């Protein structure tokens, strides 16, 4: 038996659901959010670059300052060692006397040399410790200044995010206010049109020139 095609009225209905109509207000709000987010991202990238440049420049200045101060300290310590050597250096006559003392009383001469060697080592150890302590203070001060700078940068970043959120809230409020004002104006126009249609044209008509 040959099957007949179904009549148009018997055809299966279209099962595709109707497309959802986009809410224009929601679409405007989303567009506004997207615009603010893009601006925030662009400004944040620029701010991040400025912070990196400032941090790098500040670190270079502080490192140079630390090196300069340590060089000055090294010069002072070198001058102290040179002065110590001059004060304890033996002249020609002193060397003769020293040779006689070593021959006459070698123990006393050895004690004097040992004492001079001890004073030299004490000075060197003291200078080494003083320089290390001074360098530690300089580096600590430098690190603290860099930490303070990075904290200021972090606060600026937080402030920027907060301002962006406040701007978005304000823009949404202004957008909503503009929509309400537009709706009120359109409603007033609609009411005037209805009154004009109901009451008919103005009578007597306004004079014409």
C-alpha positions as CSV (number, residue, x, y, z in Angstrom):
1,X,0.0,0.0,0.0
2,X,1.4,3.4,-1.0
3,X,1.7,5.9,1.9
4,X,0.4,9.4,1.3
5,X,2.3,12.5,2.3
6,X,0.7,14.2,5.3
7,X,-1.4,17.2,4.6
8,X,-0.1,20.6,5.6
9,X,-2.4,20.7,8.6
10,X,-1.2,17.3,9.7
11,X,2.5,18.2,9.4
12,X,4.5,18.2,12.6
13,X,4.8,21.6,14.2
14,X,8.1,23.4,14.3
15,X,9.8,22.3,17.5
16,X,12.5,25.1,17.4
17,X,11.8,27.4,20.4
18,X,11.5,31.1,19.6
19,X,14.6,33.2,20.0
20,X,14.7,35.1,23.2
21,X,14.4,38.9,22.8
22,X,17.4,40.7,24.3
23,X,16.5,43.1,27.1
24,X,17.8,46.5,25.8
25,X,18.3,47.8,29.3
26,X,20.4,44.8,30.3
27,X,22.3,45.0,27.0
28,X,23.1,48.7,27.7
29,X,24.3,47.9,31.2
30,X,26.5,45.0,30.0
31,X,28.0,47.3,27.3
32,X,28.7,49.9,30.0
33,X,30.3,47.3,32.3
34,X,32.5,46.1,29.4
35,X,33.6,49.6,28.5
36,X,34.5,50.4,32.1
37,X,36.3,47.0,32.5
38,X,38.4,47.6,29.3
39,X,39.3,51.1,30.5
40,X,40.3,49.8,33.9
41,X,42.5,47.1,32.4
42,X,44.1,49.7,30.1
43,X,44.8,52.1,32.9
44,X,45.9,49.3,35.2
45,X,48.5,48.2,32.7
46,X,49.8,51.7,32.3
47,X,50.0,52.1,36.1
48,X,51.8,48.8,36.4
49,X,54.4,49.9,33.9
50,X,54.9,53.2,35.7
51,X,55.3,51.4,39.0
52,X,57.9,49.0,37.5
53,X,59.9,51.9,36.0
54,X,59.8,53.9,39.2
55,X,60.8,50.9,41.3
56,X,63.7,50.1,39.0
57,X,64.9,53.7,38.9
58,X,64.6,54.0,42.7
59,X,66.4,50.7,43.3
60,X,69.3,51.9,41.1
61,X,69.6,55.2,43.0
62,X,69.6,53.4,46.4
63,X,72.1,50.8,45.3
64,X,74.4,53.5,44.0
65,X,74.0,55.4,47.3
66,X,74.9,52.2,49.3
67,X,78.0,51.6,47.2
68,X,79.1,55.2,47.5
69,X,78.8,55.2,51.3
70,X,80.6,51.8,51.5
71,X,83.4,53.2,49.3
72,X,83.7,56.2,51.7
73,X,83.8,53.9,54.7
74,X,86.6,51.8,53.0
75,X,88.6,54.9,52.4
76,X,88.3,55.9,56.1
77,X,89.4,52.5,57.2
78,X,92.3,52.5,54.8
79,X,93.4,55.8,56.2
80,X,93.2,54.4,59.7
81,X,95.4,51.5,58.8
82,X,97.9,53.7,57.1
83,X,98.0,56.0,60.2
84,X,98.5,53.0,62.4
85,X,101.4,51.7,60.3
86,X,103.1,55.1,60.3
87,X,102.7,55.4,64.1
88,X,104.3,52.0,64.6
89,X,106.9,52.1,61.8
90,X,110.5,51.9,62.9
91,X,112.9,54.5,61.7
92,X,116.6,53.8,60.9
93,X,117.6,54.5,64.5
94,X,114.7,52.6,65.9
95,X,115.6,49.6,63.9
96,X,119.1,49.7,65.3
97,X,117.8,49.9,68.8
98,X,115.4,47.1,68.1
99,X,118.2,44.9,66.8
100,X,120.1,45.6,70.0
101,X,117.1,44.8,72.1
102,X,116.5,41.6,70.3
103,X,120.1,40.6,71.0
104,X,120.1,41.9,74.5
105,X,116.5,40.8,75.5
106,X,114.9,38.7,72.8
107,X,111.9,37.9,75.0
108,X,110.9,41.5,75.4
109,X,111.5,42.2,71.7
110,X,109.3,39.3,70.8
111,X,106.6,40.5,73.2
112,X,106.6,43.9,71.6
113,X,106.3,42.4,68.1
114,X,103.5,40.1,69.3
115,X,101.6,43.1,70.8
116,X,101.9,45.0,67.6
117,X,100.6,42.0,65.7
118,X,97.7,41.7,68.1
119,X,96.8,45.3,67.7
120,X,96.9,45.0,64.0
121,X,94.6,42.0,64.0
122,X,92.2,43.6,66.4
123,X,92.0,46.7,64.2
124,X,91.4,44.6,61.1
125,X,88.7,42.5,62.9
126,X,87.0,45.6,64.2
127,X,87.0,47.3,60.8
128,X,85.6,44.1,59.2
129,X,82.8,44.0,61.7
130,X,82.1,47.7,61.5
131,X,81.9,47.6,57.8
132,X,79.6,44.6,57.8
133,X,77.3,46.2,60.4
134,X,77.3,49.5,58.4
135,X,76.5,47.6,55.2
136,X,73.7,45.8,56.9
137,X,72.2,49.1,58.1
138,X,72.5,50.6,54.6
139,X,70.9,47.6,52.9
140,X,68.1,47.4,55.5
141,X,67.4,51.1,55.0
142,X,67.4,50.6,51.2
143,X,65.0,47.6,51.5
144,X,62.7,49.5,53.8
145,X,62.4,52.4,51.3
146,X,61.7,49.9,48.5
147,X,59.1,48.2,50.6
148,X,57.4,51.5,51.4
149,X,57.5,52.4,47.7
150,X,55.9,49.0,46.7
151,X,53.2,49.5,49.4
152,X,52.4,52.9,48.0
153,X,52.1,51.3,44.6
154,X,49.8,48.6,45.9
155,X,47.7,51.3,47.6
156,X,47.5,53.2,44.3
157,X,46.4,50.1,42.6
158,X,43.7,49.4,45.2
159,X,42.5,53.0,44.9
160,X,42.3,52.7,41.2
161,X,40.2,49.5,41.4
162,X,37.9,51.2,44.0
163,X,37.5,54.3,41.8
164,X,36.7,52.2,38.8
165,X,34.0,50.4,40.8
166,X,32.6,53.7,42.0
167,X,32.7,55.1,38.4
168,X,30.7,52.0,37.2
169,X,28.1,52.5,39.9
170,X,27.8,56.2,39.1
171,X,27.5,55.5,35.3
172,X,24.8,52.9,35.9
173,X,22.8,55.3,38.2
174,X,23.2,58.1,35.6
175,X,22.1,55.7,32.8
176,X,19.0,54.7,34.9
177,X,18.2,58.3,35.6
178,X,18.5,59.2,31.9
179,X,16.1,56.3,31.0
180,X,13.6,57.5,33.6
181,X,13.7,61.1,32.4
182,X,13.3,59.9,28.8
183,X,10.3,57.7,29.8
184,X,8.7,60.6,31.7
185,X,9.1,63.0,28.7
186,X,7.7,60.4,26.4
187,X,4.8,59.8,28.7
188,X,4.1,63.5,28.9
189,X,4.1,63.7,25.1
190,X,1.8,60.7,24.9
191,X,-0.7,62.3,27.3
192,X,-0.6,65.6,25.4
193,X,-1.3,63.7,22.2
194,X,-4.2,61.9,23.8
195,X,-5.7,65.1,25.1
196,X,-5.3,66.7,21.7
197,X,-7.1,63.8,20.1
198,X,-9.9,63.7,22.6
199,X,-10.6,67.4,22.7
200,X,-10.2,68.0,19.0
201,X,-8.5,71.0,17.5
202,X,-8.3,74.3,19.4
203,X,-11.4,76.5,19.0
204,X,-11.4,79.2,18.1
205,X,-8.3,78.5,16.1
206,X,-5.3,80.7,16.8
207,X,-5.1,83.7,14.5
208,X,-3.0,83.4,11.5
209,X,-0.9,86.1,10.0
